Amino acid sequence: MQHPQITPRFAPELTPSVEDLEKQERLLVFRQFTYDDAWALGSLLVEMARERQAPVAVDIHRAGQQLFHAALPGSTPDNDAWIARKRRVVERYGSASYLVGARFRAKGTTFEESSRLDPDEYAAHGGSFPITVENVGVIGTVTVSGLPQLDDHRFVVEALESFLKL
């Protein structure tokens, strides 16, 4: 007997468009981003993950400095490696790691095929989102790893919406 897929490989009705992802970035902007903000946002992500028993690692970087990191039960050292790879994509492109991958897919290719970047160092998979400050630009990243990539992305976006009270 063949079991149906729980999560379809491609479900356009569930997959956000490039335009939707770009809108998220335009809306999720901070007035400032301090050490205390990093602690509060990281703590919110950990609280959400604990409530859902999500096996994730959470990371917040600003200007090359790690301001927050937590690994929850079920996460592994591989999640830290994924965090680093996804974070590098945001730092290089200035956009969410999932959006970068979506832009390549929209052109009929993949990040891995066309970016010319080492896939051991860069991963355009969901879960890393730019920390953007008004009138400044991208100053850091907030990253989650441990769920399927779209779920990682949505998890970060949900936390940012809550934190920014949108």
GUSE-625792 format. One record per residue: residue number from 1; z, x, y of N, C-alpha, C in turn. Coordinates in pm, whole numbers, plus 50000, padded with zeros to 5 digits. Layout:
(NUM; (Z; X; Y); (Z; X; Y); (Z; X; Y));
...
This chain:
(1; (50000; 50084; 49882); (50000; 50000; 50000); (50000; 50089; 50125));
(2; (49916; 50056; 50218); (49909; 50134; 50341); (49998; 50070; 50447));
(3; (50078; 50154; 50515); (50169; 50105; 50618); (50098; 50107; 50753));
(4; (50117; 50003; 50833); (50056; 50002; 50966); (50123; 50107; 51054));
(5; (50045; 50160; 51146); (50103; 50256; 51240); (50202; 50185; 51330));
(6; (50316; 50247; 51352); (50415; 50190; 51442); (50366; 50208; 51586));
(7; (50321; 50328; 51617); (50268; 50356; 51750); (50121; 50388; 51736));
(8; (50035; 50307; 51794); (49892; 50335; 51782); (49856; 50466; 51851));
(9; (49758; 50537; 51797); (49714; 50664; 51856); (49653; 50642; 51994));
(10; (49583; 50532; 52011); (49522; 50503; 52140); (49537; 50356; 52169));
(11; (49610; 50327; 52274); (49630; 50188; 52313); (49612; 50181; 52464));
(12; (49489; 50157; 52511); (49463; 50160; 52654); (49552; 50066; 52733));
(13; (49592; 49953; 52673); (49677; 49861; 52746); (49817; 49918; 52769));
(14; (49854; 50020; 52692); (49984; 50083; 52707); (49976; 50215; 52784));
(15; (49859; 50269; 52795); (49842; 50400; 52856); (49813; 50384; 53005));
(16; (49897; 50443; 53091); (49872; 50429; 53235); (49744; 50501; 53277));
(17; (49678; 50446; 53378); (49556; 50508; 53430); (49593; 50627; 53518));
(18; (49494; 50711; 53545); (49514; 50823; 53638); (49563; 50769; 53772));
(19; (49506; 50658; 53817); (49546; 50598; 53945); (49692; 50555; 53943));
(20; (49737; 50494; 53832); (49877; 50453; 53820); (49969; 50574; 53823));
(21; (49930; 50680; 53755); (50012; 50802; 53751); (50018; 50868; 53888));
(22; (49906; 50867; 53959); (49905; 50925; 54094); (49992; 50843; 54189));
(23; (49993; 50711; 54170); (50078; 50623; 54253); (50225; 50656; 54230));
(24; (50263; 50680; 54105); (50401; 50718; 54076); (50440; 50841; 54158));
(25; (50352; 50939; 54162); (50383; 51062; 54236); (50395; 51036; 54385));
(26; (50313; 50947; 54438); (50322; 50916; 54582); (50453; 50846; 54616));
(27; (50504; 50765; 54523); (50625; 50687; 54549); (50754; 50764; 54521));
(28; (50750; 50852; 54424); (50874; 50919; 54380); (50893; 51050; 54458));
(29; (50935; 51034; 54582); (50950; 51147; 54675); (51091; 51146; 54731));
(30; (51150; 51262; 54740); (51286; 51279; 54791); (51284; 51310; 54941));
(31; (51391; 51274; 55011); (51407; 51317; 55151); (51455; 51461; 55153));
(32; (51538; 51495; 55055); (51588; 51631; 55036); (51622; 51645; 54888));
(33; (51643; 51767; 54842); (51683; 51785; 54703); (51779; 51904; 54697));
(34; (51908; 51871; 54682); (52014; 51971; 54685); (52064; 52002; 54543));
(35; (52154; 52098; 54534); (52220; 52127; 54406); (52292; 52002; 54355));
(36; (52358; 51930; 54447); (52428; 51807; 54407); (52330; 51701; 54357));
(37; (52212; 51694; 54419); (52110; 51600; 54372); (52066; 51635; 54231));
(38; (52049; 51765; 54205); (52009; 51809; 54071); (52114; 51769; 53968));
(39; (52241; 51790; 54003); (52349; 51753; 53911); (52349; 51602; 53887));
(40; (52338; 51523; 53994); (52341; 51377; 53982); (52221; 51325; 53902));
(41; (52102; 51376; 53929); (51983; 51332; 53856); (51993; 51375; 53710));
(42; (52032; 51497; 53685); (52048; 51544; 53547); (52151; 51462; 53472));
(43; (52262; 51431; 53538); (52367; 51350; 53476); (52318; 51210; 53445));
(44; (52237; 51153; 53536); (52178; 51021; 53512); (52088; 51025; 53387));
(45; (52005; 51127; 53378); (51917; 51141; 53261); (51998; 51153; 53132));
(46; (52105; 51231; 53135); (52190; 51247; 53016); (52257; 51114; 52980));
(47; (52306; 51043; 53081); (52369; 50913; 53056); (52269; 50816; 52993));
(48; (52147; 50810; 53047); (52043; 50724; 52990); (52013; 50764; 52846));
(49; (52002; 50892; 52821); (51970; 50941; 52687); (52082; 50907; 52589));
(50; (52206; 50922; 52633); (52319; 50889; 52544); (52321; 50740; 52511));
(51; (52297; 50656; 52611); (52294; 50511; 52588); (52189; 50474; 52483));
(52; (52078; 50546; 52484); (51965; 50516; 52393); (51966; 50603; 52268));
(53; (52063; 50690; 52258); (52070; 50787; 52148); (51939; 50864; 52136));
(54; (51886; 50903; 52250); (51759; 50976; 52254); (51785; 51125; 52228));
(55; (51715; 51183; 52133); (51736; 51324; 52097); (51658; 51418; 52190));
(56; (51700; 51425; 52315); (51623; 51498; 52415); (51700; 51615; 52472));
(57; (51622; 51704; 52534); (51676; 51807; 52621); (51627; 51774; 52762));
(58; (51709; 51802; 52861); (51681; 51770; 53001); (51690; 51898; 53082));
(59; (51597; 51915; 53175); (51594; 52038; 53255); (51550; 52006; 53397));
(60; (51617; 52069; 53495); (51577; 52056; 53635); (51570; 52196; 53695));
(61; (51455; 52225; 53753); (51431; 52354; 53820); (51397; 52329; 53966));
(62; (51439; 52420; 54052); (51399; 52417; 54192); (51373; 52561; 54236));
(63; (51253; 52583; 54289); (51215; 52714; 54342); (51244; 52827; 54242));
(64; (51210; 52803; 54115); (51225; 52906; 54013); (51364; 52920; 53956));
(65; (51460; 52839; 54002); (51598; 52848; 53952); (51631; 52724; 53871));
(66; (51688; 52746; 53753); (51733; 52634; 53671); (51863; 52580; 53729));
(67; (51861; 52455; 53775); (51979; 52393; 53834); (52055; 52305; 53736));
(68; (51986; 52258; 53630); (52049; 52169; 53533); (51980; 52184; 53400));
(69; (52059; 52186; 53293); (52003; 52183; 53158); (52106; 52120; 53067));
(70; (52060; 52031; 52981); (52145; 51971; 52879); (52063; 51944; 52755));
(71; (52125; 51966; 52641); (52061; 51937; 52513); (52149; 51836; 52441));
(72; (52091; 51723; 52405); (52167; 51617; 52339); (52149; 51625; 52188));
(73; (52240; 51560; 52113); (52230; 51563; 51967); (52091; 51519; 51921));
(74; (52037; 51596; 51828); (51905; 51569; 51774); (51796; 51654; 51838));
(75; (51825; 51711; 51955); (51727; 51802; 52016); (51736; 51937; 51945));
(76; (51632; 52018; 51965); (51624; 52148; 51897); (51577; 52254; 51995));
(77; (51582; 52381; 51955); (51526; 52486; 52041); (51379; 52464; 52075));
(78; (51306; 52395; 51989); (51165; 52363; 52019); (51153; 52281; 52146));
(79; (51251; 52194; 52173); (51246; 52114; 52295); (51254; 52203; 52419));
(80; (51332; 52310; 52412); (51339; 52403; 52525); (51205; 52473; 52547));
(81; (51137; 52506; 52437); (51004; 52568; 52450); (50904; 52469; 52511));
(82; (50909; 52343; 52467); (50822; 52240; 52525); (50852; 52221; 52674));
(83; (50980; 52221; 52710); (51018; 52208; 52851); (50952; 52317; 52933));
(84; (50961; 52440; 52887); (50904; 52553; 52961); (50752; 52538; 52975));
(85; (50686; 52498; 52867); (50540; 52484; 52871); (50497; 52371; 52965));
(86; (50566; 52257; 52960); (50532; 52144; 53047); (50566; 52177; 53193));
(87; (50678; 52243; 53215); (50719; 52280; 53351); (50614; 52372; 53416));
(88; (50561; 52466; 53339); (50458; 52558; 53393); (50334; 52482; 53439));
(89; (50298; 52374; 53370); (50183; 52293; 53411); (50211; 52230; 53548));
(90; (50330; 52173; 53566); (50364; 52113; 53695); (50365; 52219; 53804));
(91; (50423; 52335; 53775); (50428; 52442; 53875); (50288; 52490; 53913));
(92; (50198; 52492; 53817); (50061; 52541; 53845); (49974; 52437; 53916));
(93; (49985; 52311; 53873); (49896; 52205; 53923); (49961; 52117; 54030));
(94; (50093; 52122; 54044); (50160; 52040; 54144); (50161; 51892; 54111));
(95; (50136; 51858; 53986); (50133; 51719; 53939); (50208; 51708; 53807));
(96; (50246; 51586; 53774); (50316; 51560; 53648); (50233; 51612; 53530));
(97; (50301; 51666; 53432); (50232; 51722; 53316); (50147; 51616; 53246));
(98; (50196; 51491; 53239); (50118; 51385; 53175); (49993; 51353; 53257));
(99; (50006; 51351; 53390); (49891; 51325; 53478); (49786; 51435; 53464));
(100; (49828; 51559; 53455); (49731; 51669; 53439); (49652; 51648; 53310));
(101; (49721; 51617; 53201); (49651; 51590; 53076); (49558; 51470; 53087));
(102; (49604; 51365; 53155); (49523; 51243; 53172); (49396; 51273; 53252));
(103; (49406; 51359; 53352); (49287; 51394; 53431); (49183; 51465; 53345));
(104; (49226; 51553; 53256); (49132; 51618; 53166); (49070; 51517; 53070));
(105; (49154; 51427; 53014); (49102; 51325; 52922); (49002; 51234; 52992));
(106; (49027; 51202; 53120); (48935; 51116; 53196); (48799; 51182; 53215));
(107; (48794; 51313; 53207); (48667; 51387; 53217); (48602; 51406; 53081));
(108; (48661; 51348; 52977); (48603; 51357; 52844); (48635; 51486; 52771));
(109; (48741; 51554; 52811); (48779; 51679; 52746); (48931; 51679; 52728));
(110; (48986; 51792; 52693); (49131; 51805; 52684); (49175; 51926; 52765));
(111; (49301; 51925; 52800); (49360; 52038; 52871); (49342; 52166; 52790));
(112; (49369; 52157; 52661); (49362; 52275; 52574); (49219; 52331; 52569));
(113; (49118; 52244; 52566); (48979; 52289; 52559); (48929; 52346; 52690));
(114; (48973; 52291; 52803); (48906; 52319; 52930); (48988; 52393; 53036));
(115; (49118; 52403; 53019); (49198; 52464; 53126); (49189; 52616; 53128));
(116; (49153; 52675; 53015); (49147; 52820; 53000); (49285; 52885; 53010));
(117; (49389; 52806; 52987); (49526; 52857; 52989); (49579; 52866; 52846));
(118; (49667; 52959; 52823); (49725; 52983; 52691); (49812; 52863; 52651));
(119; (49776; 52795; 52541); (49855; 52678; 52499); (49997; 52714; 52453));
(120; (50023; 52842; 52429); (50160; 52882; 52398); (50245; 52890; 52524));
(121; (50181; 52888; 52641); (50252; 52898; 52769); (50244; 52769; 52851));
(122; (50142; 52686; 52827); (50118; 52565; 52906); (50091; 52446; 52816));
(123; (50154; 52332; 52847); (50130; 52209; 52771); (50122; 52092; 52868));
(124; (50005; 52031; 52878); (49986; 51914; 52964); (50022; 51788; 52885));
(125; (50146; 51783; 52839); (50201; 51670; 52765); (50307; 51605; 52853));
(126; (50331; 51480; 52835); (50424; 51407; 52921); (50566; 51456; 52915));
(127; (50633; 51445; 53030); (50775; 51474; 53034); (50820; 51561; 53148));
(128; (50728; 51627; 53218); (50767; 51706; 53334); (50706; 51643; 53459));
(129; (50790; 51624; 53560); (50749; 51554; 53681); (50786; 51639; 53801));
(130; (50698; 51644; 53901); (50729; 51726; 54018); (50842; 51666; 54101));
(131; (50928; 51752; 54151); (51025; 51712; 54252); (50959; 51741; 54385));
(132; (50923; 51633; 54454); (50852; 51644; 54582); (50945; 51601; 54694));
(133; (50950; 51681; 54800); (51032; 51650; 54916); (50940; 51614; 55032));
(134; (50974; 51505; 55103); (50896; 51460; 55219); (50869; 51575; 55315));
(135; (50746; 51584; 55362); (50705; 51684; 55461); (50722; 51829; 55416));
(136; (50746; 51848; 55286); (50760; 51984; 55231); (50660; 52004; 55118));
(137; (50662; 51913; 55019); (50575; 51924; 54902); (50657; 51943; 54776));
(138; (50592; 51992; 54673); (50656; 52012; 54543); (50746; 52134; 54551));
(139; (50874; 52112; 54519); (50971; 52222; 54525); (51035; 52251; 54389));
(140; (51005; 52167; 54289); (51067; 52187; 54158); (51015; 52089; 54056));
(141; (51089; 52081; 53946); (51049; 51996; 53834); (51172; 51933; 53770));
(142; (51151; 51815; 53715); (51248; 51752; 53626); (51173; 51726; 53496));
(143; (51231; 51771; 53385); (51159; 51769; 53257); (51249; 51717; 53146));
(144; (51189; 51636; 53059); (51254; 51586; 52938); (51164; 51618; 52820));
(145; (51224; 51656; 52708); (51149; 51679; 52585); (51229; 51627; 52467));
(146; (51159; 51560; 52375); (51222; 51514; 52253); (51166; 51383; 52201));
(147; (51095; 51310; 52289); (51034; 51183; 52253); (50883; 51202; 52248));
(148; (50807; 51103; 52201); (50662; 51111; 52215); (50627; 51129; 52363));
(149; (50516; 51196; 52391); (50489; 51241; 52528); (50489; 51130; 52633));
(150; (50432; 51015; 52604); (50432; 50908; 52702); (50573; 50856; 52725));
(151; (50654; 50853; 52619); (50793; 50811; 52633); (50873; 50911; 52715));
(152; (50849; 51041; 52695); (50913; 51143; 52778); (50879; 51118; 52926));
(153; (50750; 51095; 52954); (50705; 51071; 53091); (50774; 50947; 53149));
(154; (50770; 50838; 53074); (50829; 50713; 53123); (50980; 50726; 53144));
(155; (51045; 50802; 53060); (51189; 50824; 53070); (51222; 50892; 53203));
(156; (51147; 50997; 53237); (51170; 51069; 53363); (51140; 50977; 53482));
(157; (51029; 50905; 53476); (50991; 50815; 53585); (51099; 50708; 53606));
(158; (51148; 50650; 53498); (51253; 50548; 53508); (51377; 50605; 53577));
(159; (51416; 50726; 53538); (51534; 50789; 53599); (51510; 50816; 53748));
(160; (51391; 50864; 53783); (51360; 50892; 53923); (51360; 50763; 54005));
(161; (51302; 50656; 53950); (51303; 50527; 54019); (51445; 50479; 54045));
(162; (51530; 50493; 53945); (51670; 50452; 53958); (51742; 50540; 54061));
(163; (51723; 50671; 54049); (51790; 50765; 54138); (51748; 50744; 54284));
(164; (51620; 50720; 54304); (51567; 50699; 54439); (51580; 50552; 54483));
(165; (51634; 50469; 54394); (51657; 50327; 54420); (51529; 50253; 54459));
(166; (51425; 50275; 54379); (51296; 50207; 54404); (51286; 50083; 54316));
